[in-house]
Amino acid sequence: MVGYMIFIVCGFLWRYTMPLYCIHNATLLAGYARMENCAVLVEDGRIADVFSEKRFVQKRFPSDTRIFDAGRAYIAPGFIDTHIHGFAGYGTEDLSVDAIMAMSERLGSYGVTAFCPTIYPMELGDMKKAIDACVGAMGRETGARVMGVHLEGPFISLARLGVQQPEFVRPVDLEVMEQLYRAGQGHITNMTVAPELKGMRELALYCMSRNIVLQAGHTDATYENMMEGMQAGILHSTHFFNAMSRLHHRDPGAVGAILINPELSCEIIADGKHVHPDLIRLLLRDKPQSKVVLVTDSLKPTEQERCPMFANRQEVEKKDGVFLRKSDGVMAGSCLTMMRGVHNLADWGVPVEAAVEMAASNPARIIGLGKRGLLVPGYEADIVVFDKDFEVLASMVDGKFIRNELS
C-alpha cells in the first residue's frame, strides 16, 4: 500500500511539474508535410495533439495550460545533428563529460534537440575516454539530448583522410572494435568506415548485430567495393562528395554509387563550401529526399568568439565560412549550424519543409533514434520554433523549454 501511494504521489508531482503547453498560430513543418495555421499541444514530454487554428479557437484547455502565440512562425521537429565534433569552444577531443554537457547546453538554444557527438580517430586510449565522456553525459544534459556516439574511424582510408591524422588510422581489427563497443556500453549509434578495407565484411556483420549504422566515408572504394559494402549492410554515407572516391566514367567510385543507388542514404554539409549548391540540387533531383541527412560536421570552435581556435588538437582559423588548418591552409572542417544549413537549403530552392525533413525526420529514422523527428501525436516533444528569417524563437527538449521568446 505504501509503495502504491508513493507511485500515486510521484505521478501527481510529475503532472504538476509538467504543464500542458500549446503553441498556436504557426506554420507546421511536421517532418513529412507543411500545414498552415496549426497548433501543437504538448503534454508529459510528448506531442499530445496537432490541430488547426480553427480547432484551437474551439478547444477548452485545462486552467494550467500555457498557451503561446507563434505569430505565424514555423514550428518544426527539433533538429538532430548526427555528425558534430564540437561547438562553442567544446569538443569530443576534450575527453570530458563537462565538454559534452556544454555542447548540449549551447546546441539547445540553436534549435538542435538531439545529437551524436562525433569522435575523430585518436590513440585508442583517448578514443575510449572520448566515448566514456559522451556516455557519461547521457541523461544529464541541460539542452540537446546525446543520442549516441558517432565514430568517424579509425577504420578509414589513408588515401582519403581529409584532415584526419594518419597515425591514428587503423586496419580493421575486431578486437579494437570490441574495446570501443564496450566503452560505449551499447551507445555507439553510427560509424564511418571505408568499405574497401580488408576485413570490412566481418566488421559490418559485427556492427549490424549490435544496431550500429555503418556509413561509407573517408573511402577510396571502387564501385564494386561499394556494392559489396551494400551487401554487408553499409547503407549510409558520410559527408557526400567529401573525402571519397570521385565519379569516373570507367569506375563510378563512392560518389557514383551513392548517386546511382537510391537505397544508399547520405549526409550533406550544406554550407556552400564543402559542396557546391548546384551539386546539392543535382543530388536532390536524383536521390529520394528521404535518403538525405543534413549534418554540420562542425568543429570545436564553431560559434566560438575567442582566439586561438583549435580543432582535433590542431590550430585552425576561420576564413570564408570554413575552418582552415593554420599550418598549411587545408580545409579543416565546418563552422555550420543546423539552422544555417536549413536556411541555405531554402535559399538554394529547396522547400523549407524538405530541408526540415533532412534536418530532423531523416536522421531520426536512418540512425534509429526512436520517436523523434516528427510532429505527430505520441512522439517526443522535441520542437524548434523559428521565424521567416530563420531565427530561433523557441526550442523544447522532451517537453521542456530550453529557449523561449514566444509571447
N, C-alpha and C positions, 0 to 999 in steps of 0.2 A: 504493500500500500504506500509506504514512504517513497519507494522508487517511482511509483506511478505518479504521485503528487509532484515530485521533482520534475518529471517529464512534462507534466501539465504546466508548471510554473515556467520552466525553461522555454516551452513553446509560446507561452504568453509574452515573455520578455522578448523573444525573437521577433514576434509580430509587432510588439510595441516599438522596438528599435529599428524596424524595417518598414517605414510608412509606405503607402502607395504613392507612386509618382505618376503623373500624367503629363506628357509633353504633346501639345497640340498645335494646330495651325502650321503644319510642316509639310514639306515635300518629302515623301517617304522613298528612300532608296533602300529597298528591302534586302538587297543582295541577289535578287532574281528578277526584280521589276521596279519600275518607277511609278509612283502614285501620288497625285496632287491632293492637297487639303486633307491630310491624315493626322491621326493621333496615335500615340503608343502608351499603353498602360503597363507599369512595372510593379510587380508585387513579389516580395520574398526573393529578390535577386533574379527573377526571371521575367521574360516578356509574358504578361498575363493576357493582353489583348491588343489588337491593332484594328482601328476602325476609322471611318470617315469623320470629317469635321461636322457633318450633319448629325451623325450619331452622337458625337461628343456633346453637342448642344442639348440633345435629348436625354443624355445619361444623368443619373443621380449617383454621386460618388460618396463614399464614407466621409465623415467630417474631418478625418485626419489626412485625407488625400492632399498632396501638394501638387498644385497644377501650375505648369509653366507654358508660356506662350512662346513658340519658336519664331514668331514673326516671319513665317514663310521660308525659313531657312531649311536646309537639308537635314534630315535625320537618317542616320545610317548605322549599320553594324560597326562596332569598333574595329579599327584596322589591326591586322595581325602581321607582324614582320617576322618572317621565318628565316631571315638571313641578315643578322646585325651583329657586328663585332663590338660596338661601343657607342656611347652617346654622352654628350655634355661633359667630357673630360674623364669618363669612367669606361672601362672596357674589360672584356673577359681575360685579357692578358695580365690584369692586376691580380688575378688569382685570389680574389677576396669576395666573401659574401656581401660586404658593405658596398663594393663596386656594383654588383648586380642589383642590389637593393636601390642604389642611387639611380641606375639606369631605369629601373621600374618606375620610380617616383617621377622622373623627368619625362619619360616617354608618355606617361598617362596624360599629361597636360597638352600633348601634341596629337591627341586623338588615337594613339596606339593603346589598345586594351589588352593585348597579348603578344608575346614574342618568344622566339627561340634564340637565346644568346649563342653566338657562333664562335667556335674556338679554332684558332689557327693551328697548323702543325707546330708543335714545340717539342722540347725534350719530354720524354714520356712521363716523368715525374711531374712536370709542370702541367701537362695536359690533364693528368688525373686531378691535380689541385684545382685547375680551372673548372673541371666537371664538378668536383666537390663543392665549389663555390656556387655554381649555378643551382645544384640540387639543394644546397643549404639555404638558398633564398626562397625556395618554393614554399608557399603557404605563409610567408612573412612579408609579402610585397605590400607596399603602400600605394602602388599605382598599377601599371600594366602587369598582368599575370605572366610568370615564367611557365611556359607550356612544356618545355623540354629543351634539350640541348641539340644544337646542330654542330656536328663535327665536320669541318671543312678540311679533310685529310685525316690521317697522314698518308693514306694510300692513293696518291695522285701522281701525275706525270711530271718528271723533271723537265720535259720539253715544253710544258705549258704552265709554268709556275706563277706567272704574274709577278707579284712581289712576295710570294711565299718564300721562306728561307730554305734553301736546298738541303742544308744539313739535317733538317728535321723530317724530310720526306722519306718514307719507308716503302719497301716492297710489302706485298700483302703478307700478313703474319696473324694467324688466328689466335695465337697466344696473346699478342698485344691487343687484339680486338677484344678478347675476353677480359683483359685487365681494364680496358676503357669501359666496357659494358658494366662490369661490376662496380666501377667508380660511379657510374650513372644511376645505379640502383633501379634500372628499368626505365629511366627518364631520357634516354637518347632517342629523339624523335626522328631525326634525319641526318644523313651523312653524305658528303660529297666524295665521290670516288672516280677513278679513271678505269672505265670498263676493260681496257686493253691489257691491264696488268695480269701477270701470271698468278693464278690462284684466285682470281676475282669471282669465279662461279661459286667456289666454296664459301667465300666471304659473303656473297649475295644470299646464298641459301641460309647461312648463319643469321644474317640480319633480317631476312624475311620471316624467319621463325620467331623473331623477337620484336616484330612490328616496327622495325626501323626502316624508314623510307629512304631508298638509295637514289642519289642524284648523280648523273654524269656531269662531271665538271673538272676543270684543270686536267683536261684529257687530250691526248693526241690520237684518239681512236680512229681507225678506219671505219668506213660504213659497215663493213662486216662485223667489226668489233662491237659497234653499237647495236646491231641486230642480235648478236649473241648476248649482249647485256640485257636487252629487252626480254629475251627468252628466260633469263635468270631473274627477272623482276626489277631491273633498273629502268623505271618508267618516268622518272622526273629528271630535270637537268638544272644546272647551276648557272646563274647569270649568262643567259643565252647570248651567243656571239662572242663573249669574252672568255679568254683562256681555254679555247677548244679548237680542234682541228677545223680548218676552213673548208668551205664549199669548193669542190673542184669537179670539172666535168667528167673525169675518169674515176674519181673517188669522192663521193659527196661528203665524206667525213662526218663529224659530230653535228656540225651546223646543218648539213643536208639531211641527216637522219631525223633531226628534230622537225625540220620543215616538212619533210615528206610524210612522216608517220603521225597521224592525228592522235594516236594513243599516247605519244610522248608529251608530257607537260613540261613547262619551262618557267624559270624565273626571268624577269626583266628588271633592269635598273633604268628607270625612266627619268634620267637626269639630262638627257640630250647630249651627254658627253661620252658615256660608255657605249651607247648605241645611237646611231643617227635616227631622228624621228621618223624618217621615211622607211627605215628598216623595221621600226615598230609597226608602222602601217602595213608593210608587206607581211609581216608575221601575222597580224590580226586579220588580214584578208584570207589567209590560208589555214591558220590554226584555229580550232574551236576556241571561242572566247573562254569557255570553262576550263581550258587547259593552260591558261596564262596566269602567273602569280607575280604580282608586284612586290619587289623587295627593295630595301635601301642598300644593303651591303655596307652600311655606314660604319665609319671608323670612330675610334675613341674621341677625337677632338671635334666631332660633329656638334655644332651649336655651342662649342666652347669659345669663350671670348678671350681668354688669356693666352699668352705665348710663354715659352715654346710649346709646340704641339708634337705629341708622339703617338704613333700607331704601330702595333706589333713590335714595340720596343725600338722603333726607328724614328728619327726626327722627320717630320713632314711639314709642308707648308701648303696653305690653301691658295689656289690660283685658278681663276677662270672656272669656278664652280666645282673643282675636284681637289683632292689632296695629292701632292707630288712628293715623292721621296726626296728629301733635301740633298742627299749625297750625289744623286745622278739625274734628278728631274723626271724619273719614271713615275707614271701614274700609280699612286699607291692605293687609291680607293675613293669611295663616295662620301660626300657630305650631304646626301639627300635625306629628307624626311619623308615619311609616308604621305603626309598631306601635300607636300610639294610634288611628289610623284603623281598623285591623283590629279592635282591641278595641271601639271604638264600634259598628262594624257588627254585631259579635257581640252587644253589649248591646241593639241595636235589633231583634234577632231573626233576623239573617242567619246561617246556619250558618257556623261558623268556616272550614270548608273552602271555602265560596263566597267568603268575604272574602279568603282567601289566593289564590284564583284571580284575583280582581280586583287584588291587590297584586303578583302575580308572573307567572302564565302569560299573562294577558290583555295586559298591557303588552308582554311579550316578543314575543307573536305579532303584535299590531296594529302596533307600531313596527318589527318585523322585526329582532329582536336575536339571531337565531340560536338555538342550542341552549341556551337558558336558560328558566327559569320553570317547569320540571317536574322532579320527581324520578323520572327513568326512566333506565335504563342508556344510556350514550353521551352524556348531557347534561353540561354544565359543572357541576362540583361547587360550586355557589353555594347555600349552605344556611343556614338560621336554625333554631335550637332555642329554643323558648320554653315557659314553664310555663303552668299554667291561669290564672295571674294576669297573663299577657301580659308577663312579664318575660323579657328576652333572657338565655339561658343560654350560648349559643354562636353564633358566626357564622363562616362559612367562605366564602372567595372563591377560585375556581379551585383548590379542594382544599387551601387553606392556612387555618388558623385565624386569624381576626382577633381573636376573643374566645373564650375557652373557660373556663367554670366547671363543666364536666362532670367527674365522677369516673370 
